[in-house]
Amino acid sequence: MTFDALRSNKNAQIVLGLFFGIIFGFLLQKSGVTEYGVILGQLLLTDFTVVKVMLSAIIVGMIGVYAMKAAGLVNLHYKVGSIGATIIGGLIFGAGFAILGYCPGTVAGAVGSGAVDALIGMIGIVIGAGVFARLYPRLNRTILNRGVFPAETIPELIGVRPMIVVAGVAVLIVGVLYLLNFAGL
């Protein structure tokens, strides 16, 4: 099956999404970031496992997405961001994280490993998503589009090719990971 056939085949997309979702959940579980104590340690700045995993995921995802784009395997679709949407999203995410002690990805992994507190959190996420969906039309008219960003991507904003930004960010991430390991964190 060709890449074009995969892109247009909805069933293949669902299977691939499920496959990569399972891999993502396995890797979250294996790294330990689905454990409440690890997340608490990150918030207390005593355990940097979460930062290491997130930075590793960012570098792999960033390089992978732009490599696939350069090879013509994917088309990227951007949504213009805004200060209003960023603030609302940050408040919702922060409140959920503070109350539950998990982010959306780690809570799903914790549910998969049998954590009852995470299951209750997932119920809260579903209810919260429903409330947000119900309020979305009003929020979109009033808050979410306030302070629209001047560009859709960082490369567009600073006027350079995406691979230059990818390379620069990759070097920074590798440097931070090296420093964290060097410091024993």
N, C-alpha and C positions, 0 to 999 in steps of 0.2 A: 504494500500500500504506500502511495506517495504522500509527501507532506501536505500537498494540496488536498488530497482525498481525506487525510486525517483532520485537517482544519474544517472541512465542510461536513464531516460525519459527526452528528450530534452524539450518537451512541459511543463512538470512539472517544469523543471529548469527555463524556461522563466517566468512562472506564479509566482514561488517563488521569482525570481529576481525582478519582477515588484512589488509584494506585499511588499517585504522588502525595495525596493527603495521608495515606497510611504510612508512607516512608517518612513524611514530615513528623507525624505523631510518634513514630518509632524513634526518630532521632531526638525529638524533644524528651521523650522518656529516657532514652539511653544517656543523654547529657545530664539528666538530673533536674532540669528546670521545671519539671511538673511537680516537684516536691515543695511544699509550702515553706519548709525551713530554708531551702536554697533561695527562694524569692525573698523571704524575710532577711536573710543574710545580705542579699544585694541591697535591699532598702536601708539596712544598717551599715552598709559599706564594709562588711566583714567577709563577704564571699562574692567574687566577681565572675562566677560561672555564667550568670545570665548575660552579662556584658560580652563575655568571650563568645558565647553561642550566638548572640544577636549580631555581633560584628562579623563573625564567620559566615552567618547566613546572608548578611548584606553583601559581603564581597563576592560570595558564590553567586547569589542571585543577580547582582549588578553585572558582573562579567558575563554570566550565562545569558541574561536577557539581551544585552547589547551584542554579544557574539551571534545569537540567533537572529537578531535584527539585521546585522551586517550580512549574514548568510541568506537573508530573505525568507527565513522560516517563520517569522512572526511580524505582525503589524501592531504597533503600539498605538493605543488610544488614550489620550490624556484628558483629564477633567481639570478645568481651571480652578485653582484654589483661591481662598480668600482668608482674610484675617478673621472674619466672623465665623466661618466654618471651622477654622483651626481652633479658635477659642472654645466653641461649643463642643467639638470633638475631644479636645483636651480635657475639658471639664467632665464630660461623660466618662471618658476612659479613666481619668484620674480618680473620680469618685468610685467607680467600679473596682479599680485596682486597690484603693485604700480600704474599701469595705470588705472585699473578697480575699485579697491577697494573691490573686492570679490575674494575668492578662487573658484576653480571649483565646489565644493559642494554647497557653499552658493550662487553662482550665479544661479545655477539651481533652488534652492529653491526660490530665489528672482524673477526669471522669473515666477515661478508658482504662486507667489503672485501678479504678474502684474507689476513689476518694469521694465520700458522701458529701463533704462540705463543697466540693467542686460541683457535684450534681445539683445541689441547691443553687449554686452560683449560675450554672447553665440555665436553670429555670428563670432566674432573675435576668439573665442576658436576653432570653427569648421575650420576656415581658417588656423589658426595656426597649428592645428593638421594635416591638409592636407599638409602644407608646411613641417612640421617635417617628415611626412610619405614619402614625395618625397625626402627629404634629408637623410633619415635614412640609406640607404645603404652606402653612403659616410661617414656619421658620425660614423657608426658602424665600418668601416674599419680604421678610423683615430683617433677618440677621445673617443668614448663611452667605448672602452675596455682598455683604459689606466689606469694603477694602479688598477688592479683587486684585490678585497678584499681577504684576505687569508681564509675566511670561509663564508659559506652561511648564517649562523645564529649566533646570539650572544652566545647562549649556546654552539654551536659547537666551536666558537672562544675561549671561556674561559674554555671549557672542563667540563661543568656541565650539569645536566639534565635540560630540558626546564622548568619544573615546579618550579625549584629553582629560575630561572631568573624571571618567571612569578610572583612568590610570592614576590620576592625582589622589582620588579618594581611596583607591586600593593601596597606594603607598602609605597614606595616613593610617588606614586601618591596620595594615601589617605592622607599622610602627607602634601603634597603641597596643596591639596584641603582644608584641615583643616586650614592651615596657611592663605590661601587666605580668607576664611570665618572669621577666628579669627581677621584678620586685617581689615575686612569690605570691601574687594575689590571685 
